[in-house]
């Protein structure tokens, strides 16, 4: 299992457009992907609706968890995507 925490710096946080991009990338990995908010709520990283339910805003720290054969690569790619969100 791999995980990494990143702060959201995008002014509008994680909304539909970047959330959809995250889900699309997450689905390319074999590993099970989960995203956790600061309150400790974990959701499936391949579900846009679940991801949006976390209410991720600017300044929020989120942790990406991955379990599987490509977990390390998945976590690096997905946290990089979150750290560099653009509208």
PDB file of N, CA, C and O in Angstrom:
ATOM      1  N   UNK A   1       0.840  -1.179   0.000  1.00  0.00           N
ATOM      2  CA  UNK A   1       0.000   0.000   0.000  1.00  0.00           C
ATOM      3  C   UNK A   1       0.885   1.243   0.000  1.00  0.00           C
ATOM      4  O   UNK A   1       1.930   1.288   0.650  1.00  0.00           O
ATOM      5  N   UNK A   2       0.434   2.254  -0.753  1.00  0.00           N
ATOM      6  CA  UNK A   2       1.146   3.527  -0.816  1.00  0.00           C
ATOM      7  C   UNK A   2       0.154   4.647  -0.531  1.00  0.00           C
ATOM      8  O   UNK A   2      -1.037   4.524  -0.815  1.00  0.00           O
ATOM      9  N   UNK A   3       0.659   5.739   0.034  1.00  0.00           N
ATOM     10  CA  UNK A   3      -0.206   6.893   0.254  1.00  0.00           C
ATOM     11  C   UNK A   3       0.646   8.145   0.321  1.00  0.00           C
ATOM     12  O   UNK A   3       1.840   8.098   0.615  1.00  0.00           O
ATOM     13  N   UNK A   4      -0.004   9.269   0.038  1.00  0.00           N
ATOM     14  CA  UNK A   4       0.683  10.553   0.092  1.00  0.00           C
ATOM     15  C   UNK A   4      -0.370  11.642   0.306  1.00  0.00           C
ATOM     16  O   UNK A   4      -1.475  11.568  -0.231  1.00  0.00           O
ATOM     17  N   UNK A   5      -0.009  12.650   1.098  1.00  0.00           N
ATOM     18  CA  UNK A   5      -0.909  13.767   1.378  1.00  0.00           C
ATOM     19  C   UNK A   5      -0.442  14.996   0.615  1.00  0.00           C
ATOM     20  O   UNK A   5       0.754  15.266   0.504  1.00  0.00           O
ATOM     21  N   UNK A   6      -1.414  15.733   0.093  1.00  0.00           N
ATOM     22  CA  UNK A   6      -1.115  16.935  -0.683  1.00  0.00           C
ATOM     23  C   UNK A   6      -2.146  18.013  -0.340  1.00  0.00           C
ATOM     24  O   UNK A   6      -3.298  17.708  -0.032  1.00  0.00           O
ATOM     25  N   UNK A   7      -1.717  19.274  -0.397  1.00  0.00           N
ATOM     26  CA  UNK A   7      -2.633  20.399  -0.147  1.00  0.00           C
ATOM     27  C   UNK A   7      -3.211  20.883  -1.468  1.00  0.00           C
ATOM     28  O   UNK A   7      -2.503  21.000  -2.468  1.00  0.00           O
ATOM     29  N   UNK A   8      -4.503  21.159  -1.456  1.00  0.00           N
ATOM     30  CA  UNK A   8      -5.176  21.685  -2.635  1.00  0.00           C
ATOM     31  C   UNK A   8      -4.939  23.190  -2.694  1.00  0.00           C
ATOM     32  O   UNK A   8      -5.265  23.909  -1.750  1.00  0.00           O
ATOM     33  N   UNK A   9      -4.373  23.669  -3.802  1.00  0.00           N
ATOM     34  CA  UNK A   9      -4.059  25.091  -3.943  1.00  0.00           C
ATOM     35  C   UNK A   9      -4.938  25.783  -4.979  1.00  0.00           C
ATOM     36  O   UNK A   9      -4.909  27.009  -5.090  1.00  0.00           O
ATOM     37  N   UNK A  10      -5.712  25.024  -5.731  1.00  0.00           N
ATOM     38  CA  UNK A  10      -6.617  25.599  -6.725  1.00  0.00           C
ATOM     39  C   UNK A  10      -7.665  26.453  -6.017  1.00  0.00           C
ATOM     40  O   UNK A  10      -8.260  26.011  -5.034  1.00  0.00           O
ATOM     41  N   UNK A  11      -7.898  27.676  -6.505  1.00  0.00           N
ATOM     42  CA  UNK A  11      -8.831  28.602  -5.856  1.00  0.00           C
ATOM     43  C   UNK A  11     -10.235  28.039  -5.699  1.00  0.00           C
ATOM     44  O   UNK A  11     -10.923  28.363  -4.730  1.00  0.00           O
ATOM     45  N   UNK A  12     -10.668  27.208  -6.629  1.00  0.00           N
ATOM     46  CA  UNK A  12     -12.031  26.662  -6.559  1.00  0.00           C
ATOM     47  C   UNK A  12     -12.061  25.231  -6.041  1.00  0.00           C
ATOM     48  O   UNK A  12     -13.101  24.575  -6.097  1.00  0.00           O
ATOM     49  N   UNK A  13     -10.945  24.746  -5.544  1.00  0.00           N
ATOM     50  CA  UNK A  13     -10.901  23.400  -4.967  1.00  0.00           C
ATOM     51  C   UNK A  13     -11.082  22.313  -6.012  1.00  0.00           C
ATOM     52  O   UNK A  13     -10.744  22.486  -7.183  1.00  0.00           O
ATOM     53  N   UNK A  14     -11.621  21.198  -5.563  1.00  0.00           N
ATOM     54  CA  UNK A  14     -11.847  20.059  -6.458  1.00  0.00           C
ATOM     55  C   UNK A  14     -13.332  20.012  -6.797  1.00  0.00           C
ATOM     56  O   UNK A  14     -14.154  19.586  -5.985  1.00  0.00           O
ATOM     57  N   UNK A  15     -13.660  20.452  -7.997  1.00  0.00           N
ATOM     58  CA  UNK A  15     -15.043  20.448  -8.443  1.00  0.00           C
ATOM     59  C   UNK A  15     -15.181  19.495  -9.630  1.00  0.00           C
ATOM     60  O   UNK A  15     -14.275  18.703  -9.890  1.00  0.00           O
ATOM     61  N   UNK A  16     -16.277  19.557 -10.338  1.00  0.00           N
ATOM     62  CA  UNK A  16     -16.603  18.558 -11.357  1.00  0.00           C
ATOM     63  C   UNK A  16     -15.532  18.369 -12.427  1.00  0.00           C
ATOM     64  O   UNK A  16     -15.119  17.238 -12.685  1.00  0.00           O
ATOM     65  N   UNK A  17     -15.079  19.441 -13.048  1.00  0.00           N
ATOM     66  CA  UNK A  17     -14.134  19.301 -14.160  1.00  0.00           C
ATOM     67  C   UNK A  17     -12.812  18.649 -13.732  1.00  0.00           C
ATOM     68  O   UNK A  17     -12.424  17.640 -14.322  1.00  0.00           O
ATOM     69  N   UNK A  18     -12.110  19.186 -12.732  1.00  0.00           N
ATOM     70  CA  UNK A  18     -10.876  18.519 -12.311  1.00  0.00           C
ATOM     71  C   UNK A  18     -11.142  17.176 -11.620  1.00  0.00           C
ATOM     72  O   UNK A  18     -10.309  16.271 -11.665  1.00  0.00           O
ATOM     73  N   UNK A  19     -12.302  17.059 -10.985  1.00  0.00           N
ATOM     74  CA  UNK A  19     -12.667  15.786 -10.363  1.00  0.00           C
ATOM     75  C   UNK A  19     -12.816  14.692 -11.401  1.00  0.00           C
ATOM     76  O   UNK A  19     -12.390  13.557 -11.187  1.00  0.00           O
ATOM     77  N   UNK A  20     -13.420  15.035 -12.519  1.00  0.00           N
ATOM     78  CA  UNK A  20     -13.577  14.074 -13.609  1.00  0.00           C
ATOM     79  C   UNK A  20     -12.217  13.668 -14.168  1.00  0.00           C
ATOM     80  O   UNK A  20     -12.001  12.503 -14.502  1.00  0.00           O
ATOM     81  N   UNK A  21     -11.309  14.625 -14.268  1.00  0.00           N
ATOM     82  CA  UNK A  21      -9.952  14.317 -14.737  1.00  0.00           C
ATOM     83  C   UNK A  21      -9.269  13.345 -13.772  1.00  0.00           C
ATOM     84  O   UNK A  21      -8.618  12.391 -14.198  1.00  0.00           O
ATOM     85  N   UNK A  22      -9.424  13.596 -12.465  1.00  0.00           N
ATOM     86  CA  UNK A  22      -8.839  12.713 -11.457  1.00  0.00           C
ATOM     87  C   UNK A  22      -9.376  11.292 -11.609  1.00  0.00           C
ATOM     88  O   UNK A  22      -8.609  10.330 -11.631  1.00  0.00           O
ATOM     89  N   UNK A  23     -10.691  11.168 -11.713  1.00  0.00           N
ATOM     90  CA  UNK A  23     -11.334   9.850 -11.840  1.00  0.00           C
ATOM     91  C   UNK A  23     -10.871   9.135 -13.098  1.00  0.00           C
ATOM     92  O   UNK A  23     -10.606   7.933 -13.066  1.00  0.00           O
ATOM     93  N   UNK A  24     -10.771   9.860 -14.207  1.00  0.00           N
ATOM     94  CA  UNK A  24     -10.322   9.266 -15.464  1.00  0.00           C
ATOM     95  C   UNK A  24      -8.915   8.695 -15.328  1.00  0.00           C
ATOM     96  O   UNK A  24      -8.643   7.586 -15.787  1.00  0.00           O
ATOM     97  N   UNK A  25      -8.023   9.453 -14.697  1.00  0.00           N
ATOM     98  CA  UNK A  25      -6.647   8.982 -14.494  1.00  0.00           C
ATOM     99  C   UNK A  25      -6.634   7.817 -13.504  1.00  0.00           C
ATOM    100  O   UNK A  25      -5.932   6.830 -13.723  1.00  0.00           O
ATOM    101  N   UNK A  26      -7.397   7.922 -12.424  1.00  0.00           N
ATOM    102  CA  UNK A  26      -7.439   6.861 -11.405  1.00  0.00           C
ATOM    103  C   UNK A  26      -7.873   5.522 -12.010  1.00  0.00           C
ATOM    104  O   UNK A  26      -7.394   4.466 -11.597  1.00  0.00           O
ATOM    105  N   UNK A  27      -8.764   5.570 -12.972  1.00  0.00           N
ATOM    106  CA  UNK A  27      -9.266   4.342 -13.602  1.00  0.00           C
ATOM    107  C   UNK A  27      -8.232   3.668 -14.497  1.00  0.00           C
ATOM    108  O   UNK A  27      -8.435   2.529 -14.917  1.00  0.00           O
ATOM    109  N   UNK A  28      -7.123   4.350 -14.796  1.00  0.00           N
ATOM    110  CA  UNK A  28      -6.090   3.743 -15.643  1.00  0.00           C
ATOM    111  C   UNK A  28      -5.175   2.801 -14.859  1.00  0.00           C
ATOM    112  O   UNK A  28      -4.385   2.066 -15.451  1.00  0.00           O
ATOM    113  N   UNK A  29      -5.281   2.821 -13.543  1.00  0.00           N
ATOM    114  CA  UNK A  29      -4.418   1.991 -12.710  1.00  0.00           C
ATOM    115  C   UNK A  29      -5.125   0.718 -12.271  1.00  0.00           C
ATOM    116  O   UNK A  29      -6.347   0.690 -12.125  1.00  0.00           O
ATOM    117  N   UNK A  30      -4.347  -0.328 -12.064  1.00  0.00           N
ATOM    118  CA  UNK A  30      -4.894  -1.587 -11.565  1.00  0.00           C
ATOM    119  C   UNK A  30      -5.180  -1.514 -10.071  1.00  0.00           C
ATOM    120  O   UNK A  30      -6.056  -2.214  -9.563  1.00  0.00           O
ATOM    121  N   UNK A  31      -4.443  -0.673  -9.379  1.00  0.00           N
ATOM    122  CA  UNK A  31      -4.578  -0.554  -7.928  1.00  0.00           C
ATOM    123  C   UNK A  31      -5.934   0.010  -7.529  1.00  0.00           C
ATOM    124  O   UNK A  31      -6.577   0.734  -8.288  1.00  0.00           O
ATOM    125  N   UNK A  32      -6.349  -0.340  -6.324  1.00  0.00           N
ATOM    126  CA  UNK A  32      -7.551   0.232  -5.712  1.00  0.00           C
ATOM    127  C   UNK A  32      -7.157   1.615  -5.213  1.00  0.00           C
ATOM    128  O   UNK A  32      -6.202   1.749  -4.447  1.00  0.00           O
ATOM    129  N   UNK A  33      -7.885   2.647  -5.639  1.00  0.00           N
ATOM    130  CA  UNK A  33      -7.571   4.027  -5.295  1.00  0.00           C
ATOM    131  C   UNK A  33      -8.633   4.566  -4.334  1.00  0.00           C
ATOM    132  O   UNK A  33      -9.832   4.412  -4.565  1.00  0.00           O
ATOM    133  N   UNK A  34      -8.171   5.198  -3.256  1.00  0.00           N
ATOM    134  CA  UNK A  34      -9.074   5.867  -2.321  1.00  0.00           C
ATOM    135  C   UNK A  34      -8.535   7.260  -2.016  1.00  0.00           C
ATOM    136  O   UNK A  34      -7.326   7.490  -2.032  1.00  0.00           O
ATOM    137  N   UNK A  35      -9.444   8.178  -1.740  1.00  0.00           N
ATOM    138  CA  UNK A  35      -9.081   9.546  -1.386  1.00  0.00           C
ATOM    139  C   UNK A  35      -9.680   9.839  -0.011  1.00  0.00           C
ATOM    140  O   UNK A  35     -10.844   9.535   0.254  1.00  0.00           O
ATOM    141  N   UNK A  36      -8.863  10.433   0.853  1.00  0.00           N
ATOM    142  CA  UNK A  36      -9.279  10.716   2.228  1.00  0.00           C
ATOM    143  C   UNK A  36      -9.180  12.210   2.510  1.00  0.00           C
ATOM    144  O   UNK A  36      -8.178  12.844   2.177  1.00  0.00           O
ATOM    145  N   UNK A  37     -10.225  12.774   3.127  1.00  0.00           N
ATOM    146  CA  UNK A  37     -10.181  14.190   3.488  1.00  0.00           C
ATOM    147  C   UNK A  37      -9.615  14.369   4.898  1.00  0.00           C
ATOM    148  O   UNK A  37      -9.268  13.392   5.562  1.00  0.00           O
ATOM    149  N   UNK A  38      -9.525  15.612   5.347  1.00  0.00           N
ATOM    150  CA  UNK A  38      -8.934  15.902   6.662  1.00  0.00           C
ATOM    151  C   UNK A  38      -9.746  15.325   7.811  1.00  0.00           C
ATOM    152  O   UNK A  38      -9.209  15.084   8.892  1.00  0.00           O
ATOM    153  N   UNK A  39     -11.023  15.106   7.588  1.00  0.00           N
ATOM    154  CA  UNK A  39     -11.887  14.547   8.632  1.00  0.00           C
ATOM    155  C   UNK A  39     -11.762  13.029   8.736  1.00  0.00           C
ATOM    156  O   UNK A  39     -12.359  12.408   9.616  1.00  0.00           O
ATOM    157  N   UNK A  40     -10.984  12.440   7.834  1.00  0.00           N
ATOM    158  CA  UNK A  40     -10.783  10.996   7.864  1.00  0.00           C
ATOM    159  C   UNK A  40     -11.769  10.204   7.032  1.00  0.00           C
ATOM    160  O   UNK A  40     -11.764   8.974   7.078  1.00  0.00           O
ATOM    161  N   UNK A  41     -12.612  10.880   6.274  1.00  0.00           N
ATOM    162  CA  UNK A  41     -13.571  10.184   5.407  1.00  0.00           C
ATOM    163  C   UNK A  41     -12.846   9.726   4.149  1.00  0.00           C
ATOM    164  O   UNK A  41     -12.208  10.526   3.465  1.00  0.00           O
ATOM    165  N   UNK A  42     -12.948   8.425   3.847  1.00  0.00           N
ATOM    166  CA  UNK A  42     -12.313   7.834   2.674  1.00  0.00           C
ATOM    167  C   UNK A  42     -13.379   7.429   1.671  1.00  0.00           C
ATOM    168  O   UNK A  42     -14.408   6.856   2.028  1.00  0.00           O
ATOM    169  N   UNK A  43     -13.107   7.743   0.392  1.00  0.00           N
ATOM    170  CA  UNK A  43     -14.027   7.344  -0.667  1.00  0.00           C
ATOM    171  C   UNK A  43     -13.256   6.713  -1.819  1.00  0.00           C
ATOM    172  O   UNK A  43     -12.044   6.880  -1.950  1.00  0.00           O
ATOM    173  N   UNK A  44     -13.987   5.992  -2.637  1.00  0.00           N
ATOM    174  CA  UNK A  44     -13.429   5.351  -3.828  1.00  0.00           C
ATOM    175  C   UNK A  44     -12.979   6.441  -4.808  1.00  0.00           C
ATOM    176  O   UNK A  44     -13.764   7.316  -5.173  1.00  0.00           O
ATOM    177  N   UNK A  45     -11.731   6.383  -5.224  1.00  0.00           N
ATOM    178  CA  UNK A  45     -11.172   7.401  -6.107  1.00  0.00           C
ATOM    179  C   UNK A  45     -11.614   7.306  -7.546  1.00  0.00           C
ATOM    180  O   UNK A  45     -11.273   8.172  -8.352  1.00  0.00           O
ATOM    181  N   UNK A  46     -12.358   6.284  -7.887  1.00  0.00           N
ATOM    182  CA  UNK A  46     -12.828   6.129  -9.261  1.00  0.00           C
ATOM    183  C   UNK A  46     -14.303   6.508  -9.397  1.00  0.00           C
ATOM    184  O   UNK A  46     -14.923   6.223 -10.421  1.00  0.00           O
ATOM    185  N   UNK A  47     -14.862   7.143  -8.375  1.00  0.00           N
ATOM    186  CA  UNK A  47     -16.249   7.586  -8.401  1.00  0.00           C
ATOM    187  C   UNK A  47     -16.295   9.105  -8.246  1.00  0.00           C
ATOM    188  O   UNK A  47     -15.947   9.636  -7.191  1.00  0.00           O
ATOM    189  N   UNK A  48     -16.723   9.797  -9.292  1.00  0.00           N
ATOM    190  CA  UNK A  48     -16.784  11.254  -9.245  1.00  0.00           C
ATOM    191  C   UNK A  48     -17.729  11.730  -8.153  1.00  0.00           C
ATOM    192  O   UNK A  48     -17.401  12.656  -7.412  1.00  0.00           O
ATOM    193  N   UNK A  49     -18.887  11.114  -8.047  1.00  0.00           N
ATOM    194  CA  UNK A  49     -19.864  11.513  -7.042  1.00  0.00           C
ATOM    195  C   UNK A  49     -19.296  11.375  -5.623  1.00  0.00           C
ATOM    196  O   UNK A  49     -19.457  12.274  -4.797  1.00  0.00           O
ATOM    197  N   UNK A  50     -18.643  10.265  -5.350  1.00  0.00           N
ATOM    198  CA  UNK A  50     -18.039  10.043  -4.024  1.00  0.00           C
ATOM    199  C   UNK A  50     -16.929  11.061  -3.769  1.00  0.00           C
ATOM    200  O   UNK A  50     -16.816  11.608  -2.672  1.00  0.00           O
ATOM    201  N   UNK A  51     -16.111  11.309  -4.795  1.00  0.00           N
ATOM    202  CA  UNK A  51     -15.009  12.257  -4.666  1.00  0.00           C
ATOM    203  C   UNK A  51     -15.530  13.657  -4.344  1.00  0.00           C
ATOM    204  O   UNK A  51     -14.994  14.336  -3.468  1.00  0.00           O
ATOM    205  N   UNK A  52     -16.565  14.084  -5.046  1.00  0.00           N
ATOM    206  CA  UNK A  52     -17.140  15.406  -4.814  1.00  0.00           C
ATOM    207  C   UNK A  52     -17.788  15.509  -3.433  1.00  0.00           C
ATOM    208  O   UNK A  52     -17.882  16.599  -2.868  1.00  0.00           O
ATOM    209  N   UNK A  53     -18.234  14.373  -2.893  1.00  0.00           N
ATOM    210  CA  UNK A  53     -18.878  14.377  -1.573  1.00  0.00           C
ATOM    211  C   UNK A  53     -17.907  14.755  -0.454  1.00  0.00           C
ATOM    212  O   UNK A  53     -18.335  15.071   0.656  1.00  0.00           O
ATOM    213  N   UNK A  54     -16.616  14.726  -0.736  1.00  0.00           N
ATOM    214  CA  UNK A  54     -15.617  15.092   0.273  1.00  0.00           C
ATOM    215  C   UNK A  54     -15.558  16.603   0.505  1.00  0.00           C
ATOM    216  O   UNK A  54     -15.030  17.051   1.523  1.00  0.00           O
ATOM    217  N   UNK A  55     -16.096  17.387  -0.429  1.00  0.00           N
ATOM    218  CA  UNK A  55     -16.101  18.841  -0.264  1.00  0.00           C
ATOM    219  C   UNK A  55     -14.710  19.436  -0.189  1.00  0.00           C
ATOM    220  O   UNK A  55     -14.420  20.227   0.709  1.00  0.00           O
ATOM    221  N   UNK A  56     -13.851  19.067  -1.114  1.00  0.00           N
ATOM    222  CA  UNK A  56     -12.446  19.488  -1.087  1.00  0.00           C
ATOM    223  C   UNK A  56     -12.308  20.918  -1.611  1.00  0.00           C
ATOM    224  O   UNK A  56     -12.566  21.193  -2.783  1.00  0.00           O
ATOM    225  N   UNK A  57     -11.900  21.811  -0.729  1.00  0.00           N
ATOM    226  CA  UNK A  57     -11.743  23.223  -1.060  1.00  0.00           C
ATOM    227  C   UNK A  57     -10.271  23.625  -0.997  1.00  0.00           C
ATOM    228  O   UNK A  57      -9.425  22.854  -0.543  1.00  0.00           O
ATOM    229  N   UNK A  58      -9.980  24.837  -1.455  1.00  0.00           N
ATOM    230  CA  UNK A  58      -8.614  25.359  -1.397  1.00  0.00           C
ATOM    231  C   UNK A  58      -8.114  25.317   0.043  1.00  0.00           C
ATOM    232  O   UNK A  58      -8.839  25.686   0.967  1.00  0.00           O
ATOM    233  N   UNK A  59      -6.877  24.867   0.232  1.00  0.00           N
ATOM    234  CA  UNK A  59      -6.263  24.786   1.548  1.00  0.00           C
ATOM    235  C   UNK A  59      -6.485  23.466   2.260  1.00  0.00           C
ATOM    236  O   UNK A  59      -5.912  23.223   3.322  1.00  0.00           O
ATOM    237  N   UNK A  60      -7.323  22.606   1.673  1.00  0.00           N
ATOM    238  CA  UNK A  60      -7.607  21.299   2.260  1.00  0.00           C
ATOM    239  C   UNK A  60      -6.462  20.335   1.962  1.00  0.00           C
ATOM    240  O   UNK A  60      -5.921  20.323   0.857  1.00  0.00           O
ATOM    241  N   UNK A  61      -6.103  19.538   2.947  1.00  0.00           N
ATOM    242  CA  UNK A  61      -5.140  18.461   2.726  1.00  0.00           C
ATOM    243  C   UNK A  61      -5.918  17.181   2.437  1.00  0.00           C
ATOM    244  O   UNK A  61      -6.840  16.823   3.170  1.00  0.00           O
ATOM    245  N   UNK A  62      -5.538  16.501   1.370  1.00  0.00           N
ATOM    246  CA  UNK A  62      -6.163  15.228   1.028  1.00  0.00           C
ATOM    247  C   UNK A  62      -5.073  14.177   0.884  1.00  0.00           C
ATOM    248  O   UNK A  62      -3.949  14.472   0.478  1.00  0.00           O
ATOM    249  N   UNK A  63      -5.428  12.952   1.223  1.00  0.00           N
ATOM    250  CA  UNK A  63      -4.487  11.846   1.116  1.00  0.00           C
ATOM    251  C   UNK A  63      -5.006  10.862   0.085  1.00  0.00           C
ATOM    252  O   UNK A  63      -6.161  10.439   0.128  1.00  0.00           O
ATOM    253  N   UNK A  64      -4.133  10.508  -0.839  1.00  0.00           N
ATOM    254  CA  UNK A  64      -4.455   9.501  -1.845  1.00  0.00           C
ATOM    255  C   UNK A  64      -3.836   8.191  -1.396  1.00  0.00           C
ATOM    256  O   UNK A  64      -2.642   8.127  -1.105  1.00  0.00           O
ATOM    257  N   UNK A  65      -4.648   7.146  -1.341  1.00  0.00           N
ATOM    258  CA  UNK A  65      -4.210   5.801  -0.970  1.00  0.00           C
ATOM    259  C   UNK A  65      -4.342   4.898  -2.185  1.00  0.00           C
ATOM    260  O   UNK A  65      -5.304   5.014  -2.944  1.00  0.00           O
ATOM    261  N   UNK A  66      -3.393   4.010  -2.372  1.00  0.00           N
ATOM    262  CA  UNK A  66      -3.479   3.032  -3.455  1.00  0.00           C
ATOM    263  C   UNK A  66      -2.944   1.700  -2.964  1.00  0.00           C
ATOM    264  O   UNK A  66      -1.943   1.630  -2.251  1.00  0.00           O
ATOM    265  N   UNK A  67      -3.637   0.648  -3.365  1.00  0.00           N
ATOM    266  CA  UNK A  67      -3.208  -0.698  -2.999  1.00  0.00           C
ATOM    267  C   UNK A  67      -3.262  -1.576  -4.235  1.00  0.00           C
ATOM    268  O   UNK A  67      -4.318  -1.765  -4.838  1.00  0.00           O
ATOM    269  N   UNK A  68      -2.096  -2.112  -4.602  1.00  0.00           N
ATOM    270  CA  UNK A  68      -2.008  -2.966  -5.777  1.00  0.00           C
ATOM    271  C   UNK A  68      -0.632  -2.905  -6.399  1.00  0.00           C
ATOM    272  O   UNK A  68       0.294  -2.323  -5.834  1.00  0.00           O
ATOM    273  N   UNK A  69      -0.505  -3.507  -7.562  1.00  0.00           N
ATOM    274  CA  UNK A  69       0.801  -3.640  -8.208  1.00  0.00           C
ATOM    275  C   UNK A  69       1.408  -2.326  -8.658  1.00  0.00           C
ATOM    276  O   UNK A  69       2.632  -2.197  -8.697  1.00  0.00           O
ATOM    277  N   UNK A  70       0.580  -1.345  -9.000  1.00  0.00           N
ATOM    278  CA  UNK A  70       1.102  -0.059  -9.465  1.00  0.00           C
ATOM    279  C   UNK A  70       0.793   1.074  -8.481  1.00  0.00           C
ATOM    280  O   UNK A  70       0.629   2.227  -8.879  1.00  0.00           O
ATOM    281  N   UNK A  71       0.715   0.734  -7.205  1.00  0.00           N
ATOM    282  CA  UNK A  71       0.315   1.694  -6.169  1.00  0.00           C
ATOM    283  C   UNK A  71       1.227   2.911  -6.090  1.00  0.00           C
ATOM    284  O   UNK A  71       0.741   4.039  -6.006  1.00  0.00           O
ATOM    285  N   UNK A  72       2.536   2.703  -6.114  1.00  0.00           N
ATOM    286  CA  UNK A  72       3.464   3.828  -5.987  1.00  0.00           C
ATOM    287  C   UNK A  72       3.315   4.818  -7.145  1.00  0.00           C
ATOM    288  O   UNK A  72       3.281   6.031  -6.935  1.00  0.00           O
ATOM    289  N   UNK A  73       3.227   4.299  -8.346  1.00  0.00           N
ATOM    290  CA  UNK A  73       3.068   5.154  -9.531  1.00  0.00           C
ATOM    291  C   UNK A  73       1.725   5.872  -9.479  1.00  0.00           C
ATOM    292  O   UNK A  73       1.640   7.059  -9.796  1.00  0.00           O
ATOM    293  N   UNK A  74       0.686   5.164  -9.083  1.00  0.00           N
ATOM    294  CA  UNK A  74      -0.655   5.756  -9.003  1.00  0.00           C
ATOM    295  C   UNK A  74      -0.680   6.920  -8.027  1.00  0.00           C
ATOM    296  O   UNK A  74      -1.205   7.987  -8.344  1.00  0.00           O
ATOM    297  N   UNK A  75      -0.120   6.722  -6.849  1.00  0.00           N
ATOM    298  CA  UNK A  75      -0.118   7.776  -5.828  1.00  0.00           C
ATOM    299  C   UNK A  75       0.658   8.992  -6.318  1.00  0.00           C
ATOM    300  O   UNK A  75       0.196  10.121  -6.149  1.00  0.00           O
ATOM    301  N   UNK A  76       1.805   8.791  -6.909  1.00  0.00           N
ATOM    302  CA  UNK A  76       2.606   9.918  -7.398  1.00  0.00           C
ATOM    303  C   UNK A  76       1.870  10.698  -8.479  1.00  0.00           C
ATOM    304  O   UNK A  76       1.814  11.926  -8.432  1.00  0.00           O
ATOM    305  N   UNK A  77       1.311   9.996  -9.443  1.00  0.00           N
ATOM    306  CA  UNK A  77       0.615  10.659 -10.552  1.00  0.00           C
ATOM    307  C   UNK A  77      -0.632  11.398 -10.051  1.00  0.00           C
ATOM    308  O   UNK A  77      -0.883  12.533 -10.455  1.00  0.00           O
ATOM    309  N   UNK A  78      -1.404  10.764  -9.183  1.00  0.00           N
ATOM    310  CA  UNK A  78      -2.657  11.362  -8.724  1.00  0.00           C
ATOM    311  C   UNK A  78      -2.430  12.528  -7.759  1.00  0.00           C
ATOM    312  O   UNK A  78      -3.169  13.512  -7.802  1.00  0.00           O
ATOM    313  N   UNK A  79      -1.429  12.433  -6.897  1.00  0.00           N
ATOM    314  CA  UNK A  79      -1.155  13.564  -5.999  1.00  0.00           C
ATOM    315  C   UNK A  79      -0.574  14.742  -6.774  1.00  0.00           C
ATOM    316  O   UNK A  79      -0.837  15.897  -6.441  1.00  0.00           O
ATOM    317  N   UNK A  80       0.212  14.453  -7.802  1.00  0.00           N
ATOM    318  CA  UNK A  80       0.730  15.516  -8.656  1.00  0.00           C
ATOM    319  C   UNK A  80      -0.426  16.232  -9.354  1.00  0.00           C
ATOM    320  O   UNK A  80      -0.431  17.458  -9.461  1.00  0.00           O
ATOM    321  N   UNK A  81      -1.393  15.467  -9.821  1.00  0.00           N
ATOM    322  CA  UNK A  81      -2.570  16.039 -10.464  1.00  0.00           C
ATOM    323  C   UNK A  81      -3.323  16.949  -9.486  1.00  0.00           C
ATOM    324  O   UNK A  81      -3.714  18.058  -9.848  1.00  0.00           O
ATOM    325  N   UNK A  82      -3.523  16.487  -8.259  1.00  0.00           N
ATOM    326  CA  UNK A  82      -4.237  17.272  -7.245  1.00  0.00           C
ATOM    327  C   UNK A  82      -3.470  18.537  -6.856  1.00  0.00           C
ATOM    328  O   UNK A  82      -4.070  19.594  -6.662  1.00  0.00           O
ATOM    329  N   UNK A  83      -2.177  18.431  -6.746  1.00  0.00           N
ATOM    330  CA  UNK A  83      -1.349  19.579  -6.349  1.00  0.00           C
ATOM    331  C   UNK A  83      -1.313  20.664  -7.416  1.00  0.00           C
ATOM    332  O   UNK A  83      -1.037  21.829  -7.129  1.00  0.00           O
ATOM    333  N   UNK A  84      -1.595  20.265  -8.650  1.00  0.00           N
ATOM    334  CA  UNK A  84      -1.512  21.211  -9.777  1.00  0.00           C
ATOM    335  C   UNK A  84      -2.851  21.412 -10.474  1.00  0.00           C
ATOM    336  O   UNK A  84      -2.888  21.661 -11.679  1.00  0.00           O
ATOM    337  N   UNK A  85      -3.939  21.309  -9.739  1.00  0.00           N
ATOM    338  CA  UNK A  85      -5.267  21.492 -10.322  1.00  0.00           C
ATOM    339  C   UNK A  85      -5.414  22.864 -10.957  1.00  0.00           C
ATOM    340  O   UNK A  85      -4.948  23.868 -10.419  1.00  0.00           O
ATOM    341  N   UNK A  86      -6.064  22.892 -12.100  1.00  0.00           N
ATOM    342  CA  UNK A  86      -6.407  24.149 -12.771  1.00  0.00           C
ATOM    343  C   UNK A  86      -7.845  24.038 -13.238  1.00  0.00           C
ATOM    344  O   UNK A  86      -8.315  22.961 -13.606  1.00  0.00           O
ATOM    345  N   UNK A  87      -8.528  25.157 -13.218  1.00  0.00           N
ATOM    346  CA  UNK A  87      -9.929  25.158 -13.663  1.00  0.00           C
ATOM    347  C   UNK A  87     -10.057  25.022 -15.161  1.00  0.00           C
ATOM    348  O   UNK A  87     -11.170  25.006 -15.687  1.00  0.00           O
TER     349      UNK A  87
END
